[in-house]
Amino acid sequence: MTVQNETDYEDLLSLWSDLEAGLAVVLGSPGSIQEFEARIRQYDRWMQTLLARDTDVGLYLLFQLSGSSSVGYSASHALICSVLCHLIAKDLQLDSPERNAIVYAAMTMNIAMTSLQDQLALQTEKLSPQQRQAIKQHPQEGSQLLAQLGIADSLWCGIVAIHHEEQSTRIRLAELPALNRLTRILHVVDRYAAMISPRRSREGRSALESMRNIMSGASSYNDEVGHSLVRAVGLCPPGTYARLSDNSTAVVLRRSDKPNLPHVAVITDRSGDLLHEPLLHSTAKGQPTIKSALGSATVRLRLNHPLILQLGAYIPQASR
């Protein structure tokens, strides 16, 4: 389902927002949810259905939402991490049990500190000793909570229990035990999603800066996950901003078959003035090219997102 008018946009935005809101309820009050595991699986199917309609539009909406507000951070972070893990699992051709375990773990990895995570996104003062202790303990406590809620999948619970632990980067992913392989993937995704999202205490980084941070100092095989993430969403994913070589500003609209050459909608002229109507441009076809990525906080413009997304309605989705 591409966006061909404002109604399409509002419908899709509502579906993604409802998914995020539902996930927030489940993560915020897990003990009051009947058939907790079934609810998580339901949200996963919902997510997959929305991505299957149009992955680029889904990424556009998610990156716009994650880059524009720190309210309800925990659910937003869980959703974008589960989407990224789903796309990486597809890229790496993980089998169904592994794919499901990492996506469910991404949704629930911070279940033991949902309220605290929301609070920390809005906090400007330093962490208290009690907060530091809660952060340190939440992986194990989250795994134990999942077991209490009836989760019998040892891989799912195991990933949650160690998702903050550094995994070996000197062994190929395919040669690692499933638990360590999936934890390594989630660890990278967790860091990447956290860096692009704003907090009250700091602005979110650009997607490209976040990727470079992950890949910097890469040794042996620790860049495998980064390369997979780039293949899955691009260096500048849909919904993120870029400065073009002619000094105009663009929002990334769709991935192309080349991760560094997306389709964009140009939204300002070279002087920084908002264009009356966005202009579709394929960076793969030549000038202007992408000069740098921009953090969402640097683009303080009221954009007509339905009109922007309509430009991409007739661009074929990338083959990956």
Backbone torsions as a table, in degrees:
resi	resn	phi	psi	omega
1	MET	NA	103.2	174.7
2	THR	-83.1	167.6	178.9
3	VAL	-94.6	112.5	-179.5
4	GLN	-112.7	-7.4	176.7
5	ASN	-161.3	176.8	-176.4
6	GLU	-65.5	-32.9	179.0
7	THR	-63.3	-43.7	176.6
8	ASP	-57.5	-44.3	-179.5
9	TYR	-62.3	-48.3	-178.7
10	GLU	-63.0	-37.3	179.6
11	ASP	-65.2	-46.3	-179.1
12	LEU	-68.3	-42.3	178.3
13	LEU	-60.7	-40.0	179.1
14	SER	-64.4	-40.6	-179.4
15	LEU	-65.9	-44.3	177.7
16	TRP	-66.0	-39.8	179.6
17	SER	-66.2	-39.8	178.1
18	ASP	-65.0	-38.8	177.0
19	LEU	-62.1	-46.0	179.0
20	GLU	-62.9	-41.7	-179.9
21	ALA	-65.7	-40.8	178.4
22	GLY	-63.9	-41.0	178.3
23	LEU	-64.5	-36.7	178.6
24	ALA	-62.1	-39.8	179.2
25	VAL	-65.4	-45.5	-178.1
26	VAL	-64.5	-43.2	-178.9
27	LEU	-73.5	-30.0	-178.5
28	GLY	-77.7	-30.8	-178.9
29	SER	-137.6	61.6	-173.9
30	PRO	-62.7	-32.4	-178.3
31	GLY	-68.2	-19.6	-178.7
32	SER	-96.3	2.7	-177.7
33	ILE	-93.5	121.0	175.3
34	GLN	-75.5	139.4	180.0
35	GLU	51.9	60.6	-176.9
36	PHE	-55.0	-47.9	-177.5
37	GLU	-61.2	-41.2	179.2
38	ALA	-62.8	-34.7	179.5
39	ARG	-67.7	-42.4	178.1
40	ILE	-62.3	-43.2	179.2
41	ARG	-64.5	-36.4	177.4
42	GLN	-63.1	-43.6	179.7
43	TYR	-67.1	-33.5	175.3
44	ASP	-63.5	-45.8	178.3
45	ARG	-62.0	-39.1	178.3
46	TRP	-61.0	-47.2	179.2
47	MET	-59.9	-46.2	-178.9
48	GLN	-63.1	-37.6	178.5
49	THR	-63.7	-43.4	179.7
50	LEU	-66.4	-40.3	178.9
51	LEU	-67.2	-35.8	-179.6
52	ALA	-67.0	-29.0	178.1
53	ARG	-64.9	-46.8	178.1
54	ASP	-168.9	100.7	-176.4
55	THR	-62.1	-40.4	-177.9
56	ASP	-64.4	-42.2	178.1
57	VAL	-64.8	-40.4	177.2
58	GLY	-60.0	-45.7	178.0
59	LEU	-64.5	-40.4	178.7
60	TYR	-56.7	-50.1	-177.9
61	LEU	-65.7	-41.4	-179.1
62	LEU	-65.6	-44.5	-179.4
63	PHE	-70.0	-33.4	175.3
64	GLN	-65.7	-44.2	-179.4
65	LEU	-66.3	-44.8	-176.9
66	SER	-70.4	-26.3	-177.8
67	GLY	-91.7	-4.0	-173.0
68	SER	-113.1	-11.5	-176.5
69	SER	-154.1	147.4	175.1
70	SER	-107.0	7.6	178.7
71	VAL	-76.6	132.1	-178.1
72	GLY	66.0	39.1	-173.0
73	TYR	-58.9	-41.0	-172.3
74	SER	-60.2	-47.8	-179.7
75	ALA	-68.7	-40.0	178.5
76	SER	-61.4	-44.0	-179.7
77	HIS	-65.2	-42.0	179.6
78	ALA	-62.1	-40.8	-177.9
79	LEU	-68.2	-47.1	-177.8
80	ILE	-67.9	-34.9	176.6
81	CYS	-65.7	-39.4	179.4
82	SER	-68.4	-36.4	176.1
83	VAL	-64.0	-46.5	-179.8
84	LEU	-64.6	-40.2	177.5
85	CYS	-64.7	-39.0	176.8
86	HIS	-60.6	-44.5	-178.6
87	LEU	-69.8	-38.0	177.0
88	ILE	-67.7	-40.6	177.5
89	ALA	-58.8	-38.5	177.6
90	LYS	-67.6	-43.0	-179.6
91	ASP	-64.2	-41.1	-178.1
92	LEU	-86.2	-2.2	178.5
93	GLN	56.6	46.7	175.1
94	LEU	-67.9	148.9	177.7
95	ASP	-73.8	167.0	-173.0
96	SER	-58.4	-45.5	179.6
97	PRO	-60.1	-40.3	179.4
98	GLU	-71.1	-42.0	178.7
99	ARG	-59.6	-46.4	-178.8
100	ASN	-64.7	-42.9	-177.5
101	ALA	-61.5	-42.9	-176.6
102	ILE	-73.9	-34.2	178.1
103	VAL	-69.1	-44.1	178.5
104	TYR	-65.2	-37.7	177.6
105	ALA	-65.4	-38.8	178.2
106	ALA	-62.1	-38.2	179.5
107	MET	-68.5	-31.0	-168.3
108	THR	-119.8	7.2	-172.6
109	MET	-62.0	-27.4	-177.8
110	ASN	-109.3	24.8	-174.2
111	ILE	-63.4	-23.9	-179.8
112	ALA	-83.9	-3.5	179.8
113	MET	-142.1	36.7	-177.8
114	THR	-58.1	-53.3	-178.5
115	SER	-63.1	-41.7	179.6
116	LEU	-63.9	-40.5	179.5
117	GLN	-63.1	-41.1	176.0
118	ASP	-63.0	-40.6	179.9
119	GLN	-64.6	-43.6	-177.0
120	LEU	-65.4	-30.7	178.7
121	ALA	-65.6	-24.2	-178.7
122	LEU	-103.1	-1.9	-173.5
123	GLN	-90.1	137.4	177.7
124	THR	-107.5	-21.2	-179.6
125	GLU	-82.3	166.4	-178.7
126	LYS	-65.5	157.3	177.8
127	LEU	-63.8	141.4	174.1
128	SER	-82.5	162.4	176.8
129	PRO	-57.6	-37.4	179.6
130	GLN	-65.9	-39.0	178.2
131	GLN	-67.0	-41.7	178.2
132	ARG	-60.1	-41.4	180.0
133	GLN	-66.1	-40.6	179.5
134	ALA	-64.2	-40.0	178.1
135	ILE	-64.8	-42.5	-179.6
136	LYS	-62.9	-36.8	-173.5
137	GLN	-88.6	-15.6	-168.2
138	HIS	-64.2	-31.0	178.0
139	PRO	-62.0	-49.8	179.2
140	GLN	-65.2	-42.2	179.7
141	GLU	-65.9	-36.1	177.3
142	GLY	-64.6	-42.3	177.9
143	SER	-62.8	-42.7	178.5
144	GLN	-64.9	-38.5	178.8
145	LEU	-64.5	-41.4	178.0
146	LEU	-60.7	-41.6	177.8
147	ALA	-62.2	-40.5	178.0
148	GLN	-65.0	-28.2	179.5
149	LEU	-84.1	2.3	175.0
150	GLY	98.3	10.6	179.4
151	ILE	-78.9	117.3	-177.8
152	ALA	-103.4	-2.8	-179.7
153	ASP	-74.4	105.2	-176.0
154	SER	-65.3	-29.9	179.7
155	LEU	-69.8	-45.9	176.5
156	TRP	-56.6	-55.3	-178.3
157	CYS	-64.1	-36.0	-179.5
158	GLY	-65.6	-40.7	177.8
159	ILE	-61.8	-45.9	-180.0
160	VAL	-59.8	-40.0	-176.1
161	ALA	-64.2	-29.2	-174.8
162	ILE	-124.0	21.4	-170.7
163	HIS	-68.9	-12.5	175.7
164	HIS	-98.3	-2.0	-177.9
165	GLU	-85.3	134.1	176.7
166	GLU	-65.4	135.1	178.3
167	GLN	-105.8	158.1	-179.8
168	SER	-57.4	133.0	177.8
169	THR	-110.2	11.5	-177.7
170	ARG	-105.4	9.7	178.9
171	ILE	-128.9	140.3	178.4
172	ARG	-60.8	146.3	179.0
173	LEU	-52.7	-44.5	-175.4
174	ALA	-64.4	-20.7	-177.4
175	GLU	-94.8	-5.9	179.2
176	LEU	-83.2	151.8	169.0
177	PRO	-58.7	152.2	-174.6
178	ALA	-53.9	-43.1	-177.8
179	LEU	-60.1	-45.7	-178.4
180	ASN	-72.1	-36.7	178.4
181	ARG	-62.1	-48.7	-176.6
182	LEU	-70.9	-35.9	177.6
183	THR	-65.1	-38.4	178.3
184	ARG	-62.9	-41.2	177.7
185	ILE	-63.0	-49.5	-177.4
186	LEU	-64.5	-35.7	179.3
187	HIS	-59.7	-43.4	178.9
188	VAL	-67.3	-46.0	-179.3
189	VAL	-61.4	-42.6	179.6
190	ASP	-59.2	-46.6	179.5
191	ARG	-63.7	-46.1	-177.8
192	TYR	-60.7	-49.3	-178.8
193	ALA	-64.6	-35.7	178.9
194	ALA	-67.2	-38.3	-177.6
195	MET	-67.9	-36.4	-177.1
196	ILE	-79.7	-15.3	-176.0
197	SER	-91.2	137.2	-179.5
198	PRO	-77.7	153.4	169.0
199	ARG	-120.9	167.1	174.6
200	ARG	-62.4	-30.0	-175.5
201	SER	-86.7	-12.3	-179.1
202	ARG	-160.9	158.4	175.7
203	GLU	-83.3	155.0	176.0
204	GLY	-72.3	147.5	176.7
205	ARG	-79.1	162.8	173.6
206	SER	-70.1	157.7	179.8
207	ALA	-61.3	-38.3	-179.0
208	LEU	-68.2	-42.0	177.2
209	GLU	-63.4	-39.8	178.9
210	SER	-63.4	-42.4	179.0
211	MET	-65.3	-42.1	179.1
212	ARG	-62.9	-36.7	178.6
213	ASN	-62.8	-40.5	179.4
214	ILE	-67.5	-39.8	-174.3
215	MET	-86.2	-15.0	-177.3
216	SER	-65.5	139.3	-179.5
217	GLY	69.5	19.3	-179.6
218	ALA	-58.4	131.0	177.8
219	SER	-129.4	146.4	179.8
220	SER	52.3	-113.9	-172.2
221	TYR	-112.7	14.6	-175.2
222	ASN	-75.4	-1.7	176.3
223	ASP	-95.6	1.6	179.7
224	GLU	-59.2	-44.8	-178.6
225	VAL	-67.9	-40.3	177.9
226	GLY	-60.5	-44.4	178.7
227	HIS	-63.1	-39.3	178.0
228	SER	-64.3	-40.8	178.3
229	LEU	-63.0	-40.9	177.6
230	VAL	-63.6	-43.8	178.2
231	ARG	-62.4	-35.1	-175.2
232	ALA	-75.1	-42.7	-173.6
233	VAL	-122.4	-11.0	-178.0
234	GLY	91.7	162.9	175.8
235	LEU	-66.7	-36.9	174.7
236	CYS	-120.8	95.3	-174.2
237	PRO	-68.9	160.4	173.5
238	PRO	-53.0	136.8	-179.8
239	GLY	96.0	-9.9	177.3
240	THR	-99.2	167.6	-173.1
241	TYR	-109.4	156.1	179.6
242	ALA	-145.2	146.7	169.1
243	ARG	-93.6	127.8	-179.3
244	LEU	-90.6	167.0	-174.1
245	SER	-65.5	-19.4	176.1
246	ASP	-93.3	9.6	177.2
247	ASN	78.5	6.7	173.0
248	SER	-79.2	167.7	180.0
249	THR	-113.3	141.5	-179.6
250	ALA	-135.4	155.9	169.5
251	VAL	-110.3	134.7	-178.4
252	VAL	-71.5	133.2	-172.5
253	LEU	-106.9	-49.8	-179.4
254	ARG	-142.7	148.9	170.6
255	ARG	-72.1	157.1	169.5
256	SER	-117.7	-176.3	177.9
257	ASP	-72.7	-7.5	175.0
258	LYS	-112.9	114.5	-172.4
259	PRO	-56.2	-24.5	-177.3
260	ASN	-99.4	5.4	-176.4
261	LEU	-132.0	70.7	-176.8
262	PRO	-80.7	170.0	168.3
263	HIS	-84.3	134.4	-177.1
264	VAL	-128.4	162.0	170.6
265	ALA	-112.1	116.0	179.1
266	VAL	-75.1	125.7	-173.0
267	ILE	-114.7	-15.4	175.3
268	THR	-133.4	161.0	172.1
269	ASP	-83.3	-176.8	-175.7
270	ARG	-69.9	-11.9	176.7
271	SER	-91.7	-5.4	179.9
272	GLY	92.9	4.9	179.3
273	ASP	-83.0	136.7	-178.1
274	LEU	-64.4	130.4	177.2
275	LEU	-73.2	148.1	178.3
276	HIS	-62.9	-38.8	175.3
277	GLU	-134.7	136.4	178.8
278	PRO	-65.5	153.1	-178.6
279	LEU	-115.8	128.4	178.1
280	LEU	-75.0	134.7	179.0
281	HIS	-146.4	133.4	174.7
282	SER	-97.7	113.4	-177.8
283	THR	-67.8	-17.5	178.4
284	ALA	-71.8	-17.1	-176.0
285	LYS	-94.7	2.4	176.3
286	GLY	125.1	-161.0	-174.9
287	GLN	-63.9	146.8	-6.0
288	PRO	-77.7	148.0	177.0
289	THR	-100.9	173.0	178.5
290	ILE	-78.9	122.3	178.6
291	LYS	-90.3	-40.3	-179.9
292	SER	-160.2	156.9	174.0
293	ALA	-88.3	154.1	-178.7
294	LEU	-122.9	140.9	171.3
295	GLY	-72.1	152.0	-175.8
296	SER	-61.6	-30.3	-177.4
297	ALA	-68.4	-19.8	-178.8
298	THR	-83.0	-11.1	-178.8
299	VAL	-111.4	93.4	-176.4
300	ARG	-103.0	68.5	-178.0
301	LEU	-127.6	146.5	174.0
302	ARG	-87.7	109.2	-174.8
303	LEU	-100.5	148.9	175.2
304	ASN	-90.8	85.1	-174.8
305	HIS	-61.9	-40.4	177.0
306	PRO	-58.2	-42.1	-179.9
307	LEU	-67.0	-40.2	178.7
308	ILE	-62.0	-47.1	-177.2
309	LEU	-68.7	-26.8	176.3
310	GLN	-62.8	-29.8	178.9
311	LEU	-61.8	-29.2	-177.8
312	GLY	-90.8	2.1	-173.8
313	ALA	-63.4	-28.2	-174.6
314	TYR	-111.7	12.7	173.6
315	ILE	-93.2	124.8	179.5
316	PRO	-59.4	142.5	175.6
317	GLN	-67.0	148.8	178.1
318	ALA	-59.7	151.8	-173.6
319	SER	-70.3	-23.2	-177.9
320	ARG	-78.1	NA	NA
